[in-house]
């Protein structure tokens, strides 16, 4: 599915190359004076990755309980990543619930009753 672009972010580290294609799902962005970070959570893959501009935009798999090696514990970047995970998992849960109730059970439609 092609999704229209909502936001274009400048690449302040053009030497790092281009960010690879991200999975369909949740995307978060963080910018510090030293680098740019992108978090991607794939709904189909049920996994998360962090990409760092100072690391050539390599994908580093992570989880809510495991930071990638490029992020230091107790740093502002770690706090940002925790917020990304909360948002991504909440969004993934909403997508899962919609799929459960409206796609697998098409007859489940609440009918209005007239008084």
C-alpha positions as CSV (number, residue, x, y, z in Angstrom):
1,X,0.0,0.0,0.0
2,X,1.4,3.4,-0.9
3,X,0.8,6.1,1.7
4,X,1.0,9.8,0.8
5,X,3.9,11.6,2.5
6,X,2.9,13.7,5.5
7,X,6.3,15.0,6.6
8,X,9.7,15.3,4.9
9,X,12.7,15.3,7.3
10,X,16.1,16.7,6.2
11,X,19.0,14.3,6.3
12,X,21.6,16.2,8.3
13,X,24.1,13.3,7.7
14,X,24.1,12.8,3.9
15,X,27.3,10.8,4.3
16,X,25.2,8.1,6.0
17,X,23.3,7.5,2.8
18,X,19.6,7.0,2.6
19,X,17.3,5.5,5.2
20,X,16.1,2.1,4.0
21,X,12.4,1.4,3.3
22,X,10.6,1.1,6.6
23,X,8.0,-1.6,7.4
24,X,4.3,-0.6,7.4
25,X,3.4,0.3,10.9
26,X,4.5,2.9,13.5
27,X,7.4,5.4,12.8
28,X,9.1,7.7,15.3
29,X,11.8,10.3,14.8
30,X,14.4,11.8,17.2
31,X,17.0,14.5,16.5
32,X,19.9,15.4,18.7
33,X,22.8,17.7,18.0
34,X,24.9,14.5,17.3
35,X,22.6,12.4,15.2
36,X,19.2,11.5,13.9
37,X,17.3,8.4,15.0
38,X,14.3,6.7,13.4
39,X,12.2,4.0,15.2
40,X,10.1,1.6,13.0
41,X,7.7,-1.0,14.3
42,X,6.3,-3.4,11.7
43,X,2.7,-4.5,12.3
44,X,3.2,-7.6,10.2
45,X,6.6,-8.4,11.5
46,X,5.7,-7.6,15.1
47,X,9.2,-6.3,15.6
48,X,10.9,-2.9,16.1
49,X,14.1,-1.4,14.8
50,X,16.2,1.7,15.4
51,X,18.1,3.4,12.6
52,X,20.9,5.9,13.5
53,X,22.4,8.4,11.0
54,X,25.8,8.1,12.6
55,X,25.7,4.3,11.9
56,X,24.9,4.5,8.2
57,X,21.2,3.9,8.9
58,X,21.8,0.3,9.8
59,X,18.8,-1.5,11.3
60,X,19.2,-2.5,15.0
61,X,16.5,-4.7,16.3
62,X,15.1,-3.8,19.7
63,X,12.3,-4.6,22.0
64,X,10.6,-2.8,24.9
65,X,13.0,-4.5,27.3
66,X,16.1,-4.5,25.1
67,X,17.8,-1.3,23.9
68,X,19.9,-1.4,20.7
69,X,23.7,-1.0,21.3
70,X,23.5,2.5,19.8
71,X,21.4,3.9,22.7
72,X,22.6,4.3,26.2
73,X,20.3,3.4,29.2
74,X,18.8,6.4,31.1
75,X,19.5,8.7,28.2
76,X,17.0,11.1,26.5
77,X,17.2,8.8,23.5
78,X,16.2,5.8,25.7
79,X,13.2,7.8,27.0
80,X,12.2,8.6,23.5
81,X,12.4,5.0,22.5
82,X,10.3,3.9,25.4
83,X,7.6,6.4,24.3
84,X,7.8,5.0,20.8
85,X,7.3,1.5,22.0
86,X,4.2,2.6,24.1
87,X,2.7,4.4,21.1
88,X,3.5,1.6,18.6
89,X,2.1,-1.2,20.8
90,X,-1.1,0.8,21.5
91,X,-1.5,1.4,17.7
92,X,-0.8,-2.3,17.0
93,X,-3.4,-3.3,19.5
94,X,-6.0,-1.0,17.9
95,X,-5.2,-2.5,14.5
96,X,-5.5,-6.0,15.9
97,X,-8.9,-5.2,17.5
98,X,-10.2,-3.7,14.3
99,X,-9.1,-6.8,12.4
100,X,-10.7,-9.1,14.9
101,X,-14.1,-7.5,15.1
102,X,-14.6,-6.0,11.7
103,X,-12.8,-8.2,9.3
104,X,-13.1,-11.7,10.8
105,X,-16.6,-11.2,12.0
106,X,-18.3,-9.1,9.3
107,X,-21.8,-9.9,10.7
108,X,-21.0,-8.2,13.9
109,X,-22.6,-4.9,13.4
110,X,-24.5,-3.1,16.1
111,X,-28.0,-2.3,15.0
112,X,-29.7,0.7,16.2
113,X,-33.1,0.1,17.9
114,X,-35.9,2.6,17.5
115,X,-37.8,3.7,20.6
